């Protein structure tokens, strides 16, 4: 067991973990942060995407011990103290960018990261920017629209 | 036939944002795998690495010594209790060798469960799998359907005489619904035959399947990632001999299904059995690799299609022969999937003669069952591809050929060569709109230019029209087709004291938006606010009766049950309103949620007021019970028949074989839309899955029977970067078979898009002598087709990740 100190969604945790424990398993099984989900075992689907020190990562490709001393934000930590949704959450709701909702936590986290590095992406840049996150329900069209809306882009897709 | 009611003004037709989203976008979800119960233990499954083998010994000694391991079980531990996994289709002559949840002495596909570890943590359970030693005596894999049914083929199941499960035939002459097919074949002026391959697909819902079981005394509660909690409850009772009233099944948040979660799965059965043995709550969640390998697959048919026509293009007959791969076992609806498409091959066309023959074949592969569309995408693909081939043979424009043969809007209701009565539709309107949206004539002109100039990037234009039978299903029809289930749906509408409304449905959503759309219907019916309606579903205790969600049935059947229950609420309220207003019931009119005395403005009472008066019960008419709550069970008399026209323009790079969808336009007619935003979302998702079949996805087995596409690295579900922006529109022809005029939309996009894309790719390559291309039309296949390998070759090729050796595919008869 290895001791780690991690801040998750604004709360400081100090825990013993097996060195092999993946960050996503630590979040789900030890912290009960089940808003972040596991959709595959090859880091293809992106459902487990979280922010690690301000950058999005697939939390199935990070060991919990690598997060020692770091700050993690999950989908559960996006709603502010004021109770307001993150603009990306609002955009997903407004644009019907989710159906079953299983990919949604990871998709929202990845899309936020995309806008941080490229605040006004083109449609192609959005599609390429979220290609590491799979969705089986929406055909991505409304997800692209949501990201455009969150980016403050005007108008829908061509 | 029921008349379509006047379109209510308020909620129906409004693009309400979904009620479901609030918890999904904030991570406050209830996926089954999120559940933790006190004392809960975790299961891991050891799965066969062999496609076909006898189990000669299993040694679990070492596994039992692993830290945290509570128990290790193998097949013999459940020999007396596990029963057989159910198959709900049993026509005369069907050979069903039975299917065990855990193998005892033989495995018949790679991925079949052979042992279970129970441990304190999931990791400990998985670790201990390595401590189980299984001795297998290999048997020859059975992979090719046509080889499998030949005399002398190795048998998948030693106890049955051949690898054929069934032959199911429909012939219009014999059925009395049309002319004899033999006459059509004998007298044909033009005959076109083609063989199409419906490759094996994997539903690949995003949430891996998960089950939690909690025993409590002699009762059992089951949480499962399922589309069918009600069916599961009844069939678990039947399979395991447990009393149904002691079983409660809950489908909490379910992360997609697409048919893949219509199952009584081995894993669910084993969770119930292990929980019972240990008297402890248990959880099992599959990995993605397990899901791709062992959860049921879809499609996998060989279609031999013959169309006959006159020289002027009038079609005279359609002859369909299928080989349908069952995989190793018959799953819940597995063998019936081709039959669900049997009445759709004639599509929107006026074929006078028709024959459909499906042969179900066992192989040593993962069992197949429903995948989005289930039988109907296969049917639409075959007829829309063969129409293009016929047009090519005749030298006719493919759209002209379709126009010549389709049912025109004045001809509805129209009874087809299969005996189905299509109630309504307007194929001309949808087609004209689609042609306009895509700019068809301009694209044709551009195609001509690019052909003339030998442009390395060729343009292809593809058409697919479609109709489907939705709203599964009239119970009597299911009975006549030998299904062991009905097709009704149940609903309750409950008025609470404060005027809020609870609606209970037997439909079981997993992404479709029922909570939003059904509330819109009830809001209009009762004249209450949309926000005041709450939907209860997915728990056999709180929604005790239902047949769940599949086959585009939730709205067209479940929604109508809700309408009928709401109508009863209004009728009960009318009695009480009359009493309170001191008027005759006949003098009351109900509008916008209030009863008013006709011609006497000012004297009215709202549903909320009536609900409260009913709750008090102080002043009700004599003999009237103090309740407005009402139930309804609705059994449709007919299917509904959505239709549409999909057009696709592709750029095909003839140097690399790469296909890029340049424009995709679809105009669907799904009847009256309750929530256009949700309708559009369903179409988008359906298109993505249909396009994925055309261009991206294929489950491939190697020559030993191992799935070589067992992760998302190799089973290539498309990403956002792989798909275009779709242009969608609707025409609206109200269904006349139900009071809302709705038809169903869940499967439409998947059904129509696959042939539209393949027709486009083939259209681009006609100048190269290419008349078919195997799916998925990967760059490699397209390139090979251009360079003289007819349909682009058999399955994956050497050097690709999905390569499975030369003997894995079905024989390629593309241009026989």
Boltz contact constraints between the chains, C-beta under 6 A:
constraints:
  - contact:
      token1: [A, 34]
      token2: [B, 34]
      max_distance: 6.0
  - contact:
      token1: [A, 35]
      token2: [B, 27]
      max_distance: 6.0
  - contact:
      token1: [A, 39]
      token2: [B, 206]
      max_distance: 6.0
  - contact:
      token1: [A, 40]
      token2: [B, 288]
      max_distance: 6.0
  - contact:
      token1: [A, 40]
      token2: [B, 712]
      max_distance: 6.0
  - contact:
      token1: [A, 41]
      token2: [B, 287]
      max_distance: 6.0
  - contact:
      token1: [A, 41]
      token2: [B, 288]
      max_distance: 6.0
  - contact:
      token1: [A, 41]
      token2: [B, 289]
      max_distance: 6.0
  - contact:
      token1: [A, 42]
      token2: [B, 711]
      max_distance: 6.0
  - contact:
      token1: [A, 42]
      token2: [B, 712]
      max_distance: 6.0
  - contact:
      token1: [A, 42]
      token2: [B, 713]
      max_distance: 6.0
  - contact:
      token1: [A, 44]
      token2: [B, 712]
      max_distance: 6.0
  - contact:
      token1: [A, 45]
      token2: [B, 712]
      max_distance: 6.0
  - contact:
      token1: [A, 75]
      token2: [B, 27]
      max_distance: 6.0
  - contact:
      token1: [A, 76]
      token2: [B, 27]
      max_distance: 6.0
  - contact:
      token1: [A, 79]
      token2: [B, 26]
      max_distance: 6.0
  - contact:
      token1: [A, 89]
      token2: [B, 25]
      max_distance: 6.0
  - contact:
      token1: [A, 92]
      token2: [B, 25]
      max_distance: 6.0
  - contact:
      token1: [A, 93]
      token2: [B, 17]
      max_distance: 6.0
  - contact:
      token1: [A, 93]
      token2: [B, 21]
      max_distance: 6.0
  - contact:
      token1: [A, 93]
      token2: [B, 25]
      max_distance: 6.0
  - contact:
      token1: [A, 96]
      token2: [B, 677]
      max_distance: 6.0
  - contact:
      token1: [A, 96]
      token2: [B, 681]
      max_distance: 6.0
  - contact:
      token1: [A, 98]
      token2: [B, 24]
      max_distance: 6.0
  - contact:
      token1: [A, 99]
      token2: [B, 511]
      max_distance: 6.0
  - contact:
      token1: [A, 100]
      token2: [B, 255]
      max_distance: 6.0
  - contact:
      token1: [A, 100]
      token2: [B, 256]
      max_distance: 6.0
  - contact:
      token1: [A, 100]
      token2: [B, 510]
      max_distance: 6.0
  - contact:
      token1: [A, 100]
      token2: [B, 511]
      max_distance: 6.0
  - contact:
      token1: [A, 101]
      token2: [B, 24]
      max_distance: 6.0
  - contact:
      token1: [A, 102]
      token2: [B, 206]
      max_distance: 6.0
  - contact:
      token1: [A, 102]
      token2: [B, 207]
      max_distance: 6.0
  - contact:
      token1: [A, 102]
      token2: [B, 255]
      max_distance: 6.0
  - contact:
      token1: [A, 103]
      token2: [B, 206]
      max_distance: 6.0
  - contact:
      token1: [A, 104]
      token2: [B, 24]
      max_distance: 6.0
  - contact:
      token1: [A, 104]
      token2: [B, 25]
      max_distance: 6.0
  - contact:
      token1: [A, 105]
      token2: [B, 27]
      max_distance: 6.0
  - contact:
      token1: [A, 127]
      token2: [B, 720]
      max_distance: 6.0
  - contact:
      token1: [A, 127]
      token2: [B, 721]
      max_distance: 6.0
  - contact:
      token1: [A, 128]
      token2: [B, 721]
      max_distance: 6.0
  - contact:
      token1: [A, 130]
      token2: [B, 720]
      max_distance: 6.0
  - contact:
      token1: [A, 131]
      token2: [B, 719]
      max_distance: 6.0
  - contact:
      token1: [A, 131]
      token2: [B, 720]
      max_distance: 6.0
  - contact:
      token1: [A, 131]
      token2: [B, 721]
      max_distance: 6.0
  - contact:
      token1: [A, 134]
      token2: [B, 717]
      max_distance: 6.0
  - contact:
      token1: [A, 136]
      token2: [B, 206]
      max_distance: 6.0
  - contact:
      token1: [A, 136]
      token2: [B, 256]
      max_distance: 6.0
  - contact:
      token1: [A, 137]
      token2: [B, 256]
      max_distance: 6.0
  - contact:
      token1: [A, 137]
      token2: [B, 511]
      max_distance: 6.0
  - contact:
      token1: [A, 137]
      token2: [B, 685]
      max_distance: 6.0
  - contact:
      token1: [A, 138]
      token2: [B, 684]
      max_distance: 6.0
  - contact:
      token1: [A, 138]
      token2: [B, 685]
      max_distance: 6.0
  - contact:
      token1: [A, 139]
      token2: [B, 684]
      max_distance: 6.0
  - contact:
      token1: [A, 139]
      token2: [B, 685]
      max_distance: 6.0
  - contact:
      token1: [A, 139]
      token2: [B, 687]
      max_distance: 6.0
  - contact:
      token1: [A, 139]
      token2: [B, 688]
      max_distance: 6.0
  - contact:
      token1: [A, 140]
      token2: [B, 720]
      max_distance: 6.0
  - contact:
      token1: [A, 140]
      token2: [B, 723]
      max_distance: 6.0
  - contact:
      token1: [A, 141]
      token2: [B, 684]
      max_distance: 6.0
  - contact:
      token1: [A, 141]
      token2: [B, 726]
      max_distance: 6.0
  - contact:
      token1: [A, 157]
      token2: [B, 725]
      max_distance: 6.0
